[in-house]
């Protein structure tokens, strides 16, 4: 796959590929940090667990959904319909 606005692969990254199950495949680094990370429900397959305080946490380390080039359009459509909220930090 060639680099474009939908795809790029950073093979020089020390973490490349960050998902071992995708070794040797077209690996899209465009969404290195998943834009759906802050959303409770997303298109990937995160694992949910409760931390020591009982708060529900989302673990995306086993999800490679945003790194598959064929998922670009689905992610963009999903984000149009479910934009992540921006919370202002107050001190």
C-alpha positions in Angstrom: 0.0 0.0 0.0 1.4 3.4 -0.8 1.5 6.3 1.5 -1.4 8.8 1.3 -3.8 10.8 3.4 -5.4 7.4 4.3 -2.3 5.5 5.1 1.3 5.7 6.1 3.6 3.2 7.7 6.5 4.3 10.0 8.8 1.4 9.8 11.6 3.4 11.5 9.5 3.6 14.7 11.1 1.7 17.6 7.6 0.2 18.4 6.9 -0.9 14.8 4.8 -3.0 14.5 3.1 -2.3 17.9 0.8 -5.3 17.3 2.7 -8.5 16.7 -0.4 -10.2 15.1 0.0 -7.7 12.2 3.7 -8.4 11.5 4.3 -8.6 7.8 0.9 -7.0 6.8 0.0 -3.5 5.6 0.2 -1.7 8.9 -1.3 1.8 9.1 0.4 4.1 11.5 -2.0 7.0 10.7 -4.0 6.2 13.9 -1.0 5.5 16.1 -3.0 6.9 18.9 -6.5 5.7 18.3 -9.0 8.5 17.8 -11.7 6.3 19.4 -9.8 5.7 22.6 -11.8 8.1 24.7 -15.1 6.7 23.5 -16.7 4.0 25.6 -18.0 2.2 22.6 -15.9 2.0 19.5 -15.4 -0.1 16.4 -12.5 -2.1 17.9 -12.4 -4.9 20.4 -11.1 -3.4 23.7 -11.2 -5.2 27.0 -13.0 -3.5 29.9 -12.1 -4.0 33.5 -12.5 -2.2 36.9 -9.6 -0.6 38.5 -8.9 -0.6 42.3 -11.3 2.3 42.8 -14.0 0.4 40.9 -13.9 2.7 37.9 -14.5 1.0 34.5 -11.3 1.2 32.4 -10.8 0.5 28.7 -7.7 -1.5 27.6 -7.0 -1.2 23.9 -3.6 -2.9 23.8 -4.9 -6.0 22.1 -6.9 -4.1 19.4 -5.4 -3.6 16.0 -8.6 -2.3 14.3 -7.3 1.3 13.6 -4.1 -0.1 12.1 -5.8 -2.0 9.3 -5.8 0.2 6.1 -9.3 -1.1 5.0 -10.8 0.4 8.2 -10.0 4.1 7.4 -13.4 4.9 6.0 -15.3 3.2 8.7 -13.3 5.0 11.4 -13.9 8.4 9.8 -17.7 7.8 9.4 -17.9 6.6 13.0 -16.1 9.7 14.3 -18.5 11.9 12.3 -21.4 10.3 14.1 -19.7 9.9 17.5 -17.2 12.8 17.9 -15.0 12.4 21.0 -15.9 15.1 23.6 -13.2 17.5 24.6 -13.2 18.1 28.3 -11.7 21.3 29.6 -9.2 20.7 32.4 -9.8 22.9 35.3 -7.3 23.5 38.1 
